[in-house]
Amino acid sequence: MEEVKSKVDSFIRKVVDEKGRPETLYKAARHIIEAGGKRLRPYLVCKTCGLVGGVEEQAVPAAATVELLHTFTLIHDDIMDQDTVRRGVETVHKKWNLPTAIIAGDLLFAKVFEVLGMVGLSDLYSCEVKLSILQLLTEAAILICEGQALDMEFEMLSEVSESEYMEMISRKTAALFEVSAKVGGVVGGASADQLERLGDFGRNAGLAFQIVDDVLGLTADEEELGKPIGSDIREGKKTIIVIHALRNSSEREKAKILEVLGDKKASRHKIGEVIALLKSLGSIEYAMNKAKDYAIKAKSTLQAFRDCREKEDLLSLVDLIVLRRR
């Protein structure tokens, strides 16, 4: 994974150049990228390319577009959630200011299209391949916006069903995993049937990822996670954990959860009490079991592909998604 990360980061550094002007804008745009991250989505692009017989190296520019799009969404997501820490560093709007963060995110979004229009890519990707990638990334961007809007709407609702939550994360998170898998397939020359299977793989892996993310937001080591524990509770997020807890709690327990849910000034002690209650209600265990179910579904879609190193790497990626601690 580190090899893919290194190659993708090197490509992105050329696109979001240190010599770019205004200097503050480009520094802000690189900030979250330089703070770290696992590069799971670019890794997915490169490995699915190899899985269908393509050359992983040729997938690097496409993988970079996925990471640029992803980072754009992170910067804007932090603004909407008013988060102050991401990957262990200050968020862009916190370190600079709100207008700079908005423009930095917009710049990264524009860089996606700049990459796809690069003359040098004509040697790697045909016009048909570039158009397919563009269509996939556009589809993902629209779905992410819709998912983010649903997420914000849910904060205002007293009740959200599990199916509504799944629809929201399928757009906000799983869509980019699905598209990443398909983009790799497109670069590698996948058939229509293979692309459909890759999409299923990415979507299920993405659903597992988001559910585990919700769990880690309550259970991980704060320093390792790189952001405050319990942020989702303070923001009033209707995660699958909260939905399960509200559905399976007594009136007294429900009142205790709702008292703190959405209280941005809730103390660490209050947050800790709610997390303990969510654990006792079996809600965190329920969520992890759901994540494991989606991980199994993701793995099963790979059975139709030839046995190869890339297949093993993708199976290991699913394990990492479920077992990670940050």
Beta strands, then each sheet from edge to edge (+ up, - down):
strand 1: 85-86
strand 2: 89-90
sheet 1: 1+ 2-
end
